């Protein structure tokens, strides 16, 4: 399942749409962010890492 994570409309839930992670991945991509997934028997952890470029460009 991990290799297919973020595929639109893919869900393991009975009443899910499977769009949440696909939307998050699209937002991350537009902002040069990286999404990482780690899974074990207790569940899956998602980390989103945004670059700091330009963060302090307006500070004088």
PDB file with SEQRES, HELIX, SHEET and CRYST1 records, atoms N, CA, C and O in Angstrom:
SEQRES   1 A   60  UNK UNK UNK UNK UNK UNK UNK UNK UNK UNK UNK UNK UNK          
SEQRES   2 A   60  UNK UNK UNK UNK UNK UNK UNK UNK UNK UNK UNK UNK UNK          
SEQRES   3 A   60  UNK UNK UNK UNK UNK UNK UNK UNK UNK UNK UNK UNK UNK          
SEQRES   4 A   60  UNK UNK UNK UNK UNK UNK UNK UNK UNK UNK UNK UNK UNK          
SEQRES   5 A   60  UNK UNK UNK UNK UNK UNK UNK UNK                              
HELIX    1 AA1 UNK A    2  UNK A    4  5                                   3    
HELIX    2 AA2 UNK A   20  UNK A   30  1                                  11    
SHEET    1 AA1 2 UNK A  34  UNK A  40  0                                        
SHEET    2 AA1 2 UNK A  43  UNK A  49 -1                                        
CRYST1    1.000    1.000    1.000  90.00  90.00  90.00 P 1           1          
ATOM      1  N   UNK A   1       0.820  -1.195   0.000  1.00  0.00           N  
ATOM      2  CA  UNK A   1       0.000   0.000   0.000  1.00  0.00           C  
ATOM      3  C   UNK A   1       0.866   1.262   0.000  1.00  0.00           C  
ATOM      4  O   UNK A   1       0.484   2.270  -0.595  1.00  0.00           O  
ATOM      5  N   UNK A   2       2.033   1.219   0.662  1.00  0.00           N  
ATOM      6  CA  UNK A   2       2.880   2.418   0.760  1.00  0.00           C  
ATOM      7  C   UNK A   2       3.292   2.957  -0.596  1.00  0.00           C  
ATOM      8  O   UNK A   2       3.348   4.174  -0.778  1.00  0.00           O  
ATOM      9  N   UNK A   3       3.582   2.091  -1.549  1.00  0.00           N  
ATOM     10  CA  UNK A   3       4.006   2.566  -2.869  1.00  0.00           C  
ATOM     11  C   UNK A   3       2.869   3.246  -3.638  1.00  0.00           C  
ATOM     12  O   UNK A   3       3.122   3.955  -4.612  1.00  0.00           O  
ATOM     13  N   UNK A   4       1.639   3.039  -3.216  1.00  0.00           N  
ATOM     14  CA  UNK A   4       0.480   3.634  -3.889  1.00  0.00           C  
ATOM     15  C   UNK A   4      -0.114   4.811  -3.107  1.00  0.00           C  
ATOM     16  O   UNK A   4      -1.121   5.390  -3.517  1.00  0.00           O  
ATOM     17  N   UNK A   5       0.513   5.158  -1.983  1.00  0.00           N  
ATOM     18  CA  UNK A   5      -0.003   6.222  -1.125  1.00  0.00           C  
ATOM     19  C   UNK A   5      -0.070   7.532  -1.904  1.00  0.00           C  
ATOM     20  O   UNK A   5       0.872   7.872  -2.620  1.00  0.00           O  
ATOM     21  N   UNK A   6      -1.140   8.251  -1.775  1.00  0.00           N  
ATOM     22  CA  UNK A   6      -1.321   9.509  -2.490  1.00  0.00           C  
ATOM     23  C   UNK A   6      -2.021   9.365  -3.827  1.00  0.00           C  
ATOM     24  O   UNK A   6      -2.324  10.364  -4.479  1.00  0.00           O  
ATOM     25  N   UNK A   7      -2.283   8.131  -4.246  1.00  0.00           N  
ATOM     26  CA  UNK A   7      -3.019   7.905  -5.487  1.00  0.00           C  
ATOM     27  C   UNK A   7      -4.452   8.397  -5.301  1.00  0.00           C  
ATOM     28  O   UNK A   7      -5.137   7.970  -4.371  1.00  0.00           O  
ATOM     29  N   UNK A   8      -4.911   9.293  -6.181  1.00  0.00           N  
ATOM     30  CA  UNK A   8      -6.280   9.800  -6.021  1.00  0.00           C  
ATOM     31  C   UNK A   8      -7.310   8.665  -5.976  1.00  0.00           C  
ATOM     32  O   UNK A   8      -7.251   7.723  -6.766  1.00  0.00           O  
ATOM     33  N   UNK A   9      -8.234   8.773  -5.052  1.00  0.00           N  
ATOM     34  CA  UNK A   9      -9.360   7.857  -4.844  1.00  0.00           C  
ATOM     35  C   UNK A   9      -8.965   6.503  -4.249  1.00  0.00           C  
ATOM     36  O   UNK A   9      -9.807   5.610  -4.153  1.00  0.00           O  
ATOM     37  N   UNK A  10      -7.713   6.336  -3.853  1.00  0.00           N  
ATOM     38  CA  UNK A  10      -7.291   5.116  -3.178  1.00  0.00           C  
ATOM     39  C   UNK A  10      -7.572   5.284  -1.688  1.00  0.00           C  
ATOM     40  O   UNK A  10      -7.115   6.249  -1.076  1.00  0.00           O  
ATOM     41  N   UNK A  11      -8.310   4.361  -1.110  1.00  0.00           N  
ATOM     42  CA  UNK A  11      -8.627   4.433   0.308  1.00  0.00           C  
ATOM     43  C   UNK A  11      -8.716   3.038   0.905  1.00  0.00           C  
ATOM     44  O   UNK A  11      -9.016   2.067   0.211  1.00  0.00           O  
ATOM     45  N   UNK A  12      -8.452   2.956   2.186  1.00  0.00           N  
ATOM     46  CA  UNK A  12      -8.642   1.704   2.916  1.00  0.00           C  
ATOM     47  C   UNK A  12      -9.861   1.795   3.821  1.00  0.00           C  
ATOM     48  O   UNK A  12     -10.205   0.849   4.529  1.00  0.00           O  
ATOM     49  N   UNK A  13     -10.508   2.959   3.782  1.00  0.00           N  
ATOM     50  CA  UNK A  13     -11.670   3.186   4.641  1.00  0.00           C  
ATOM     51  C   UNK A  13     -12.963   2.886   3.900  1.00  0.00           C  
ATOM     52  O   UNK A  13     -13.065   3.074   2.688  1.00  0.00           O  
ATOM     53  N   UNK A  14     -13.939   2.421   4.650  1.00  0.00           N  
ATOM     54  CA  UNK A  14     -15.232   2.093   4.053  1.00  0.00           C  
ATOM     55  C   UNK A  14     -15.948   3.334   3.529  1.00  0.00           C  
ATOM     56  O   UNK A  14     -16.647   3.272   2.517  1.00  0.00           O  
ATOM     57  N   UNK A  15     -15.772   4.470   4.224  1.00  0.00           N  
ATOM     58  CA  UNK A  15     -16.475   5.689   3.832  1.00  0.00           C  
ATOM     59  C   UNK A  15     -15.509   6.815   3.466  1.00  0.00           C  
ATOM     60  O   UNK A  15     -15.819   7.983   3.702  1.00  0.00           O  
ATOM     61  N   UNK A  16     -14.354   6.497   2.899  1.00  0.00           N  
ATOM     62  CA  UNK A  16     -13.374   7.511   2.530  1.00  0.00           C  
ATOM     63  C   UNK A  16     -13.422   7.824   1.048  1.00  0.00           C  
ATOM     64  O   UNK A  16     -13.937   7.042   0.248  1.00  0.00           O  
ATOM     65  N   UNK A  17     -12.876   8.987   0.691  1.00  0.00           N  
ATOM     66  CA  UNK A  17     -12.815   9.359  -0.724  1.00  0.00           C  
ATOM     67  C   UNK A  17     -11.440   9.101  -1.319  1.00  0.00           C  
ATOM     68  O   UNK A  17     -11.309   8.954  -2.535  1.00  0.00           O  
ATOM     69  N   UNK A  18     -10.401   9.043  -0.466  1.00  0.00           N  
ATOM     70  CA  UNK A  18      -9.058   8.808  -0.961  1.00  0.00           C  
ATOM     71  C   UNK A  18      -8.435  10.029  -1.608  1.00  0.00           C  
ATOM     72  O   UNK A  18      -7.526   9.894  -2.427  1.00  0.00           O  
ATOM     73  N   UNK A  19      -8.901  11.209  -1.259  1.00  0.00           N  
ATOM     74  CA  UNK A  19      -8.360  12.424  -1.873  1.00  0.00           C  
ATOM     75  C   UNK A  19      -7.445  13.217  -0.942  1.00  0.00           C  
ATOM     76  O   UNK A  19      -6.690  14.063  -1.421  1.00  0.00           O  
ATOM     77  N   UNK A  20      -7.483  12.981   0.349  1.00  0.00           N  
ATOM     78  CA  UNK A  20      -6.737  13.790   1.315  1.00  0.00           C  
ATOM     79  C   UNK A  20      -5.246  13.855   1.039  1.00  0.00           C  
ATOM     80  O   UNK A  20      -4.696  14.949   0.910  1.00  0.00           O  
ATOM     81  N   UNK A  21      -4.578  12.713   0.944  1.00  0.00           N  
ATOM     82  CA  UNK A  21      -3.140  12.708   0.714  1.00  0.00           C  
ATOM     83  C   UNK A  21      -2.784  13.163  -0.695  1.00  0.00           C  
ATOM     84  O   UNK A  21      -1.732  13.771  -0.893  1.00  0.00           O  
ATOM     85  N   UNK A  22      -3.625  12.884  -1.664  1.00  0.00           N  
ATOM     86  CA  UNK A  22      -3.369  13.350  -3.033  1.00  0.00           C  
ATOM     87  C   UNK A  22      -3.365  14.878  -3.075  1.00  0.00           C  
ATOM     88  O   UNK A  22      -2.524  15.479  -3.743  1.00  0.00           O  
ATOM     89  N   UNK A  23      -4.293  15.500  -2.372  1.00  0.00           N  
ATOM     90  CA  UNK A  23      -4.353  16.964  -2.307  1.00  0.00           C  
ATOM     91  C   UNK A  23      -3.128  17.498  -1.579  1.00  0.00           C  
ATOM     92  O   UNK A  23      -2.518  18.469  -2.028  1.00  0.00           O  
ATOM     93  N   UNK A  24      -2.757  16.875  -0.457  1.00  0.00           N  
ATOM     94  CA  UNK A  24      -1.568  17.295   0.299  1.00  0.00           C  
ATOM     95  C   UNK A  24      -0.312  17.184  -0.549  1.00  0.00           C  
ATOM     96  O   UNK A  24       0.529  18.083  -0.523  1.00  0.00           O  
ATOM     97  N   UNK A  25      -0.170  16.103  -1.296  1.00  0.00           N  
ATOM     98  CA  UNK A  25       1.013  15.934  -2.142  1.00  0.00           C  
ATOM     99  C   UNK A  25       1.063  17.003  -3.226  1.00  0.00           C  
ATOM    100  O   UNK A  25       2.146  17.480  -3.565  1.00  0.00           O  
ATOM    101  N   UNK A  26      -0.068  17.385  -3.769  1.00  0.00           N  
ATOM    102  CA  UNK A  26      -0.122  18.432  -4.790  1.00  0.00           C  
ATOM    103  C   UNK A  26       0.311  19.777  -4.206  1.00  0.00           C  
ATOM    104  O   UNK A  26       1.065  20.515  -4.840  1.00  0.00           O  
ATOM    105  N   UNK A  27      -0.159  20.095  -3.012  1.00  0.00           N  
ATOM    106  CA  UNK A  27       0.231  21.340  -2.340  1.00  0.00           C  
ATOM    107  C   UNK A  27       1.733  21.323  -2.048  1.00  0.00           C  
ATOM    108  O   UNK A  27       2.426  22.311  -2.295  1.00  0.00           O  
ATOM    109  N   UNK A  28       2.232  20.209  -1.526  1.00  0.00           N  
ATOM    110  CA  UNK A  28       3.657  20.092  -1.216  1.00  0.00           C  
ATOM    111  C   UNK A  28       4.500  20.272  -2.473  1.00  0.00           C  
ATOM    112  O   UNK A  28       5.514  20.969  -2.443  1.00  0.00           O  
ATOM    113  N   UNK A  29       4.096  19.661  -3.559  1.00  0.00           N  
ATOM    114  CA  UNK A  29       4.821  19.772  -4.828  1.00  0.00           C  
ATOM    115  C   UNK A  29       4.901  21.222  -5.296  1.00  0.00           C  
ATOM    116  O   UNK A  29       5.949  21.669  -5.761  1.00  0.00           O  
ATOM    117  N   UNK A  30       3.800  21.954  -5.174  1.00  0.00           N  
ATOM    118  CA  UNK A  30       3.773  23.357  -5.617  1.00  0.00           C  
ATOM    119  C   UNK A  30       4.670  24.257  -4.774  1.00  0.00           C  
ATOM    120  O   UNK A  30       5.042  25.345  -5.210  1.00  0.00           O  
ATOM    121  N   UNK A  31       5.016  23.810  -3.573  1.00  0.00           N  
ATOM    122  CA  UNK A  31       5.847  24.608  -2.671  1.00  0.00           C  
ATOM    123  C   UNK A  31       7.228  23.991  -2.448  1.00  0.00           C  
ATOM    124  O   UNK A  31       7.914  24.315  -1.478  1.00  0.00           O  
ATOM    125  N   UNK A  32       7.629  23.096  -3.360  1.00  0.00           N  
ATOM    126  CA  UNK A  32       8.929  22.417  -3.283  1.00  0.00           C  
ATOM    127  C   UNK A  32       9.141  21.704  -1.948  1.00  0.00           C  
ATOM    128  O   UNK A  32      10.268  21.608  -1.464  1.00  0.00           O  
ATOM    129  N   UNK A  33       8.073  21.212  -1.366  1.00  0.00           N  
ATOM    130  CA  UNK A  33       8.147  20.478  -0.104  1.00  0.00           C  
ATOM    131  C   UNK A  33       8.293  18.982  -0.388  1.00  0.00           C  
ATOM    132  O   UNK A  33       8.048  18.515  -1.500  1.00  0.00           O  
ATOM    133  N   UNK A  34       8.692  18.261   0.628  1.00  0.00           N  
ATOM    134  CA  UNK A  34       8.858  16.808   0.521  1.00  0.00           C  
ATOM    135  C   UNK A  34       7.948  16.151   1.553  1.00  0.00           C  
ATOM    136  O   UNK A  34       7.910  16.560   2.714  1.00  0.00           O  
ATOM    137  N   UNK A  35       7.220  15.133   1.118  1.00  0.00           N  
ATOM    138  CA  UNK A  35       6.397  14.354   2.032  1.00  0.00           C  
ATOM    139  C   UNK A  35       7.080  13.010   2.257  1.00  0.00           C  
ATOM    140  O   UNK A  35       7.492  12.343   1.307  1.00  0.00           O  
ATOM    141  N   UNK A  36       7.193  12.620   3.530  1.00  0.00           N  
ATOM    142  CA  UNK A  36       7.791  11.336   3.877  1.00  0.00           C  
ATOM    143  C   UNK A  36       6.781  10.526   4.677  1.00  0.00           C  
ATOM    144  O   UNK A  36       6.020  11.072   5.475  1.00  0.00           O  
ATOM    145  N   UNK A  37       6.784   9.221   4.453  1.00  0.00           N  
ATOM    146  CA  UNK A  37       5.848   8.321   5.115  1.00  0.00           C  
ATOM    147  C   UNK A  37       6.623   7.239   5.848  1.00  0.00           C  
ATOM    148  O   UNK A  37       7.557   6.653   5.298  1.00  0.00           O  
ATOM    149  N   UNK A  38       6.237   6.976   7.082  1.00  0.00           N  
ATOM    150  CA  UNK A  38       6.826   5.888   7.868  1.00  0.00           C  
ATOM    151  C   UNK A  38       5.676   5.095   8.464  1.00  0.00           C  
ATOM    152  O   UNK A  38       4.765   5.666   9.063  1.00  0.00           O  
ATOM    153  N   UNK A  39       5.718   3.801   8.302  1.00  0.00           N  
ATOM    154  CA  UNK A  39       4.612   2.979   8.780  1.00  0.00           C  
ATOM    155  C   UNK A  39       5.121   1.817   9.625  1.00  0.00           C  
ATOM    156  O   UNK A  39       6.210   1.287   9.402  1.00  0.00           O  
ATOM    157  N   UNK A  40       4.309   1.442  10.589  1.00  0.00           N  
ATOM    158  CA  UNK A  40       4.577   0.253  11.407  1.00  0.00           C  
ATOM    159  C   UNK A  40       3.235  -0.312  11.858  1.00  0.00           C  
ATOM    160  O   UNK A  40       2.194   0.089  11.338  1.00  0.00           O  
ATOM    161  N   UNK A  41       3.244  -1.218  12.797  1.00  0.00           N  
ATOM    162  CA  UNK A  41       2.001  -1.887  13.215  1.00  0.00           C  
ATOM    163  C   UNK A  41       1.020  -0.952  13.909  1.00  0.00           C  
ATOM    164  O   UNK A  41      -0.170  -1.257  14.000  1.00  0.00           O  
ATOM    165  N   UNK A  42       1.512   0.193  14.404  1.00  0.00           N  
ATOM    166  CA  UNK A  42       0.605   1.126  15.092  1.00  0.00           C  
ATOM    167  C   UNK A  42      -0.019   2.153  14.154  1.00  0.00           C  
ATOM    168  O   UNK A  42      -0.945   2.863  14.547  1.00  0.00           O  
ATOM    169  N   UNK A  43       0.475   2.243  12.921  1.00  0.00           N  
ATOM    170  CA  UNK A  43      -0.093   3.194  11.969  1.00  0.00           C  
ATOM    171  C   UNK A  43       0.968   3.793  11.066  1.00  0.00           C  
ATOM    172  O   UNK A  43       2.082   3.280  10.963  1.00  0.00           O  
ATOM    173  N   UNK A  44       0.602   4.887  10.415  1.00  0.00           N  
ATOM    174  CA  UNK A  44       1.501   5.563   9.481  1.00  0.00           C  
ATOM    175  C   UNK A  44       1.691   7.010   9.904  1.00  0.00           C  
ATOM    176  O   UNK A  44       0.735   7.697  10.263  1.00  0.00           O  
ATOM    177  N   UNK A  45       2.942   7.464   9.856  1.00  0.00           N  
ATOM    178  CA  UNK A  45       3.283   8.843  10.195  1.00  0.00           C  
ATOM    179  C   UNK A  45       3.665   9.567   8.900  1.00  0.00           C  
ATOM    180  O   UNK A  45       4.449   9.058   8.099  1.00  0.00           O  
ATOM    181  N   UNK A  46       3.101  10.755   8.712  1.00  0.00           N  
ATOM    182  CA  UNK A  46       3.388  11.566   7.534  1.00  0.00           C  
ATOM    183  C   UNK A  46       4.116  12.819   7.984  1.00  0.00           C  
ATOM    184  O   UNK A  46       3.665  13.516   8.892  1.00  0.00           O  
ATOM    185  N   UNK A  47       5.246  13.102   7.345  1.00  0.00           N  
ATOM    186  CA  UNK A  47       5.999  14.328   7.620  1.00  0.00           C  
ATOM    187  C   UNK A  47       6.044  15.157   6.350  1.00  0.00           C  
ATOM    188  O   UNK A  47       6.266  14.629   5.261  1.00  0.00           O  
ATOM    189  N   UNK A  48       5.833  16.455   6.495  1.00  0.00           N  
ATOM    190  CA  UNK A  48       5.928  17.367   5.361  1.00  0.00           C  
ATOM    191  C   UNK A  48       7.025  18.368   5.689  1.00  0.00           C  
ATOM    192  O   UNK A  48       6.979  19.043   6.718  1.00  0.00           O  
ATOM    193  N   UNK A  49       8.008  18.458   4.805  1.00  0.00           N  
ATOM    194  CA  UNK A  49       9.147  19.344   5.038  1.00  0.00           C  
ATOM    195  C   UNK A  49       9.200  20.400   3.931  1.00  0.00           C  
ATOM    196  O   UNK A  49       9.381  20.088   2.755  1.00  0.00           O  
ATOM    197  N   UNK A  50       9.036  21.668   4.350  1.00  0.00           N  
ATOM    198  CA  UNK A  50       9.072  22.784   3.419  1.00  0.00           C  
ATOM    199  C   UNK A  50      10.451  23.421   3.440  1.00  0.00           C  
ATOM    200  O   UNK A  50      11.073  23.508   4.499  1.00  0.00           O  
ATOM    201  N   UNK A  51      10.944  23.870   2.283  1.00  0.00           N  
ATOM    202  CA  UNK A  51      12.250  24.529   2.249  1.00  0.00           C  
ATOM    203  C   UNK A  51      12.170  25.910   2.894  1.00  0.00           C  
ATOM    204  O   UNK A  51      11.106  26.529   2.904  1.00  0.00           O  
ATOM    205  N   UNK A  52      13.281  26.393   3.428  1.00  0.00           N  
ATOM    206  CA  UNK A  52      13.325  27.689   4.076  1.00  0.00           C  
ATOM    207  C   UNK A  52      13.675  28.825   3.113  1.00  0.00           C  
ATOM    208  O   UNK A  52      13.715  29.983   3.530  1.00  0.00           O  
ATOM    209  N   UNK A  53      13.923  28.529   1.860  1.00  0.00           N  
ATOM    210  CA  UNK A  53      14.330  29.556   0.906  1.00  0.00           C  
ATOM    211  C   UNK A  53      13.319  30.691   0.871  1.00  0.00           C  
ATOM    212  O   UNK A  53      12.111  30.470   0.786  1.00  0.00           O  
ATOM    213  N   UNK A  54      13.838  31.905   0.939  1.00  0.00           N  
ATOM    214  CA  UNK A  54      12.987  33.089   0.867  1.00  0.00           C  
ATOM    215  C   UNK A  54      12.254  33.420   2.155  1.00  0.00           C  
ATOM    216  O   UNK A  54      11.544  34.424   2.213  1.00  0.00           O  
ATOM    217  N   UNK A  55      12.404  32.614   3.171  1.00  0.00           N  
ATOM    218  CA  UNK A  55      11.672  32.825   4.412  1.00  0.00           C  
ATOM    219  C   UNK A  55      12.026  34.141   5.070  1.00  0.00           C  
ATOM    220  O   UNK A  55      11.154  34.817   5.616  1.00  0.00           O  
ATOM    221  N   UNK A  56      13.303  34.516   5.025  1.00  0.00           N  
ATOM    222  CA  UNK A  56      13.758  35.728   5.691  1.00  0.00           C  
ATOM    223  C   UNK A  56      14.125  36.843   4.713  1.00  0.00           C  
ATOM    224  O   UNK A  56      14.807  37.794   5.097  1.00  0.00           O  
ATOM    225  N   UNK A  57      13.693  36.745   3.481  1.00  0.00           N  
ATOM    226  CA  UNK A  57      14.095  37.722   2.455  1.00  0.00           C  
ATOM    227  C   UNK A  57      13.536  39.109   2.720  1.00  0.00           C  
ATOM    228  O   UNK A  57      14.112  40.091   2.253  1.00  0.00           O  
ATOM    229  N   UNK A  58      12.437  39.225   3.451  1.00  0.00           N  
ATOM    230  CA  UNK A  58      11.846  40.545   3.708  1.00  0.00           C  
ATOM    231  C   UNK A  58      12.335  41.147   5.014  1.00  0.00           C  
ATOM    232  O   UNK A  58      11.973  42.276   5.346  1.00  0.00           O  
ATOM    233  N   UNK A  59      13.157  40.408   5.764  1.00  0.00           N  
ATOM    234  CA  UNK A  59      13.685  40.903   7.045  1.00  0.00           C  
ATOM    235  C   UNK A  59      14.890  41.788   6.770  1.00  0.00           C  
ATOM    236  O   UNK A  59      15.775  41.419   5.999  1.00  0.00           O  
ATOM    237  N   UNK A  60      14.923  42.956   7.401  1.00  0.00           N  
ATOM    238  CA  UNK A  60      16.051  43.876   7.191  1.00  0.00           C  
ATOM    239  C   UNK A  60      16.982  43.872   8.345  1.00  0.00           C  
ATOM    240  O   UNK A  60      17.983  44.588   8.334  1.00  0.00           O  
TER     241      UNK A  60                                                      
END                                                                             
